[in-house]
Amino acid sequence: EAIVARLSDRVVRAPFSGVLGFRQVSPGTLVGPGTAITTLDDISTLKLDFSIPELFLSSISLGAPVNAWSPAYRDAPFTGFVTGIDSRIDEVTRSVTVRAALPNEEGKLRPGMLLTVELVTEQREALAVPEGAVVPADGGAYVYVIDAEGVAHRRNITTGLTSDGLIEIRDGLETGEQVAVLGLLKLRDGAKVSIQAGDSVRASGLKTPRGRT
């Protein structure tokens, strides 16, 4: 029994399921109490802490969706949700720490990774066109609308947020109107155009974040 007890004292049992890191001691090395021999991380769901300005405190709530991007995986964001909001504001930075949970079924995320966070607080339906269709001018912007006869008409517009290569159009366009996306520098108001595939698109709806940090 004494031998069994001694052997059991030398067995290290994981307190939870997870992934082991590199071994930090070699076999046969004498170690004392408190010596770390490896790391154990449960990476099925990771906690993500980030700070937002005090100004946006009233716009967030538990369960709010979070998108996080990693330089290692640029194809798509990791999605999660807010699980906690700190009870104190940093007196120097005037920011509050927010904690989110990121499901990590594929195991791509690792503890200690640096992520860029997008916190969407509200969404609305908006009209949008590709960024390439919008021409900045005199503090404003315009697009060329192509009518049914293939005539280009310069139309002043009011733009809003930008998302994934699209620009929100707050005023100046109607859903379904056709706008030019190529050859804009050569176009003139009233010019007759010949439309080919990819030369134009129709203004369409887009879910646009109303609040984002």
HUFEN-V952186 format. One record per pair of residues at least 12 apart in sequence whose ideal C-beta (glycine too) atoms are under 10 Angstrom apart, sorted by sequence separation. I is the first residue (numbers start at 1). J is the second residue. If there is no record, write none. Layout:
I_J + I_J
This chain:
24_36 + 25_37 + 66_78 + 67_79 + 68_80 + 85_97 + 86_98 + 133_145 + 142_154 + 143_155 + 145_157 + 157_169 + 158_170 + 159_171 + 24_37 + 25_38 + 66_79 + 67_80 + 84_97 + 85_98 + 86_99 + 102_115 + 142_155 + 143_156 + 157_170 + 158_171 + 159_172 + 180_193 + 182_195 + 23_37 + 24_38 + 65_79 + 66_80 + 84_98 + 85_99 + 129_143 + 141_155 + 142_156 + 143_157 + 155_169 + 157_171 + 158_172 + 182_196 + 21_36 + 23_38 + 24_39 + 65_80 + 66_81 + 83_98 + 84_99 + 100_115 + 102_117 + 141_156 + 142_157 + 156_171 + 157_172 + 158_173 + 180_195 + 22_38 + 23_39 + 50_66 + 64_80 + 65_81 + 66_82 + 82_98 + 83_99 + 84_100 + 140_156 + 141_157 + 143_159 + 156_172 + 157_173 + 182_198 + 183_199 + 20_37 + 21_38 + 22_39 + 64_81 + 65_82 + 66_83 + 82_99 + 83_100 + 84_101 + 100_117 + 137_154 + 140_157 + 141_158 + 155_172 + 178_195 + 181_198 + 182_199 + 183_200 + 20_38 + 21_39 + 48_66 + 50_68 + 63_81 + 64_82 + 82_100 + 83_101 + 138_156 + 140_158 + 141_159 + 155_173 + 181_199 + 182_200 + 20_39 + 21_40 + 62_81 + 63_82 + 64_83 + 81_100 + 82_101 + 98_117 + 100_119 + 135_154 + 137_156 + 140_159 + 180_199 + 181_200 + 19_39 + 20_40 + 21_41 + 48_68 + 62_82 + 63_83 + 80_100 + 81_101 + 180_200 + 181_201 + 18_39 + 19_40 + 20_41 + 61_82 + 62_83 + 64_85 + 79_100 + 80_101 + 81_102 + 98_119 + 178_199 + 179_200 + 180_201 + 18_40 + 19_41 + 46_68 + 60_82 + 62_84 + 78_100 + 80_102 + 81_103 + 135_157 + 155_177 + 157_179 + 178_200 + 179_201 + 17_40 + 18_41 + 19_42 + 62_85 + 79_102 + 80_103 + 134_157 + 136_159 + 178_201 + 179_202 + 16_40 + 18_42 + 19_43 + 61_85 + 78_102 + 79_103 + 80_104 + 133_157 + 143_167 + 153_177 + 155_179 + 177_201 + 178_202 + 179_203 + 12_37 + 15_40 + 16_41 + 17_42 + 18_43 + 19_44 + 60_85 + 77_102 + 78_103 + 134_159 + 177_202 + 178_203 + 12_38 + 14_40 + 16_42 + 18_44 + 78_104 + 141_167 + 143_169 + 152_178 + 153_179 + 176_202 + 177_203 + 15_42 + 17_44 + 145_172 + 152_179 + 175_202 + 176_203 + 177_204 + 12_40 + 14_42 + 57_85 + 78_106 + 129_157 + 131_159 + 134_162 + 141_169 + 145_173 + 150_178 + 152_180 + 175_203 + 176_204 + 80_109 + 143_172 + 145_174 + 173_202 + 174_203 + 175_204 + 48_78 + 78_108 + 127_157 + 129_159 + 142_172 + 143_173 + 147_177 + 148_178 + 173_203 + 175_205 + 78_109 + 128_159 + 131_162 + 141_172 + 146_177 + 147_178 + 152_183 + 172_203 + 46_78 + 48_80 + 57_89 + 66_98 + 68_100 + 128_160 + 134_166 + 140_172 + 145_177 + 146_178 + 152_184 + 47_80 + 52_85 + 66_99 + 67_100 + 73_106 + 127_160 + 128_161 + 131_164 + 132_165 + 133_166 + 134_167 + 145_178 + 146_179 + 154_187 + 46_80 + 48_82 + 64_98 + 66_100 + 68_102 + 126_160 + 128_162 + 131_165 + 133_167 + 143_177 + 144_178 + 145_179 + 146_180 + 153_187 + 154_188 + 155_189 + 169_203 + 45_80 + 48_83 + 49_84 + 51_86 + 54_89 + 65_100 + 66_101 + 67_102 + 73_108 + 78_113 + 126_161 + 128_163 + 130_165 + 131_166 + 132_167 + 134_169 + 144_179 + 145_180 + 152_187 + 154_189 + 47_83 + 53_89 + 54_90 + 60_96 + 62_98 + 64_100 + 66_102 + 72_108 + 73_109 + 124_160 + 128_164 + 130_166 + 131_167 + 133_169 + 143_179 + 144_180 + 152_188 + 153_189 + 154_190 + 47_84 + 49_86 + 62_99 + 72_109 + 78_115 + 80_117 + 82_119 + 124_161 + 126_163 + 128_165 + 129_166 + 130_167 + 143_180 + 144_181 + 152_189 + 153_190 + 154_191 + 169_206 + 45_83 + 57_95 + 60_98 + 70_108 + 72_110 + 77_115 + 128_166 + 129_167 + 143_181 + 151_189 + 152_190 + 153_191 + 166_204 + 168_206 + 170_208 + 51_90 + 54_93 + 55_94 + 56_95 + 57_96 + 70_109 + 77_116 + 78_117 + 79_118 + 82_121 + 127_166 + 128_167 + 129_168 + 144_183 + 151_190 + 152_191 + 167_206 + 53_93 + 54_94 + 55_95 + 56_96 + 70_110 + 73_113 + 77_117 + 126_166 + 127_167 + 128_168 + 129_169 + 133_173 + 144_184 + 151_191 + 152_192 + 166_206 + 168_208 + 53_94 + 54_95 + 57_98 + 68_109 + 72_113 + 77_118 + 126_167 + 127_168 + 128_169 + 143_184 + 146_187 + 150_191 + 151_192 + 152_193 + 167_208 + 168_209 + 51_93 + 53_95 + 54_96 + 56_98 + 71_113 + 72_114 + 126_168 + 127_169 + 142_184 + 150_192 + 151_193 + 164_206 + 166_208 + 51_94 + 52_95 + 53_96 + 70_113 + 71_114 + 72_115 + 126_169 + 127_170 + 144_187 + 149_192 + 150_193 + 152_195 + 163_206 + 51_95 + 52_96 + 70_114 + 71_115 + 124_168 + 126_170 + 127_171 + 129_173 + 144_188 + 149_193 + 150_194 + 163_207 + 50_95 + 51_96 + 52_97 + 68_113 + 70_115 + 71_116 + 118_163 + 127_172 + 128_173 + 134_179 + 135_180 + 144_189 + 150_195 + 161_206 + 163_208 + 51_97 + 52_98 + 69_115 + 70_116 + 127_173 + 133_179 + 147_193 + 157_203 + 162_208 + 163_209 + 50_97 + 51_98 + 68_115 + 69_116 + 127_174 + 132_179 + 133_180 + 134_181 + 142_189 + 144_191 + 146_193 + 161_208 + 49_97 + 50_98 + 67_115 + 68_116 + 69_117 + 127_175 + 129_177 + 132_180 + 133_181 + 152_200 + 160_208 + 161_209 + 49_98 + 50_99 + 66_115 + 67_116 + 68_117 + 69_118 + 127_176 + 130_179 + 132_181 + 133_182 + 135_184 + 144_193 + 146_195 + 161_210 + 163_212 + 48_98 + 49_99 + 50_100 + 67_117 + 68_118 + 127_177 + 129_179 + 131_181 + 132_182 + 134_184 + 135_185 + 150_200 + 160_210 + 48_99 + 49_100 + 66_117 + 67_118 + 68_119 + 130_181 + 133_184 + 161_212 + 47_99 + 48_100 + 66_118 + 67_119 + 129_181 + 132_184 + 135_187 + 47_100 + 48_101 + 65_118 + 66_119 + 67_120 + 146_199 + 46_100 + 47_101 + 48_102 + 65_119 + 66_120 + 146_200 + 46_101 + 47_102 + 64_119 + 65_120 + 145_200 + 45_101 + 46_102 + 64_120 + 65_121 + 144_200 + 146_202 + 45_102 + 46_103 + 64_121 + 45_103 + 46_104 + 64_122 + 65_123 + 145_203 + 43_102 + 44_103 + 45_104 + 60_119 + 44_104 + 45_105 + 59_119 + 60_120 + 61_121 + 143_203 + 43_104 + 44_105 + 48_109 + 59_120 + 60_121 + 42_104 + 59_121 + 44_107 + 46_109 + 56_119 + 58_121 + 59_122 + 43_107 + 45_109 + 46_110 + 47_111 + 43_108 + 46_111 + 48_113 + 50_115 + 52_117 + 56_121 + 43_109 + 50_116 + 51_117 + 43_110 + 46_113 + 48_115 + 50_117 + 52_119 + 133_200 + 43_111 + 49_117 + 133_201 + 41_110 + 42_111 + 46_115 + 48_117 + 50_119 + 52_121 + 132_201 + 41_111 + 133_203 + 41_112 + 130_201 + 39_111 + 129_201 + 129_202 + 130_203 + 129_203 + 128_203 + 129_204 + 127_203 + 128_204 + 127_204 + 128_205 + 129_206 + 127_205 + 128_206 + 126_205 + 127_206 + 128_207 + 125_205 + 126_206 + 128_208 + 125_206 + 126_207 + 127_208 + 124_206 + 125_207 + 126_208 + 123_206 + 124_207 + 125_208 + 126_209 + 123_207 + 124_208 + 126_210 + 123_208 + 124_209 + 122_208 + 123_209 + 124_210 + 120_207 + 122_209 + 123_210 + 19_107 + 120_208 + 121_209 + 122_210 + 123_211 + 120_209 + 121_210 + 122_211 + 123_212 + 21_111 + 119_209 + 120_210 + 121_211 + 122_212 + 19_110 + 118_209 + 120_211 + 121_212 + 19_111 + 119_211 + 120_212 + 121_213 + 119_212 + 120_213 + 118_212 + 119_213 + 118_213 + 117_213 + 98_213 + 67_209 + 65_209 + 67_212 + 64_211 + 59_210 + 60_211 + 59_211 + 59_212 + 60_213 + 59_213 + 56_211 + 56_212 + 56_213 + 55_213 + 53_213 + 52_213 + 51_213 + 50_213
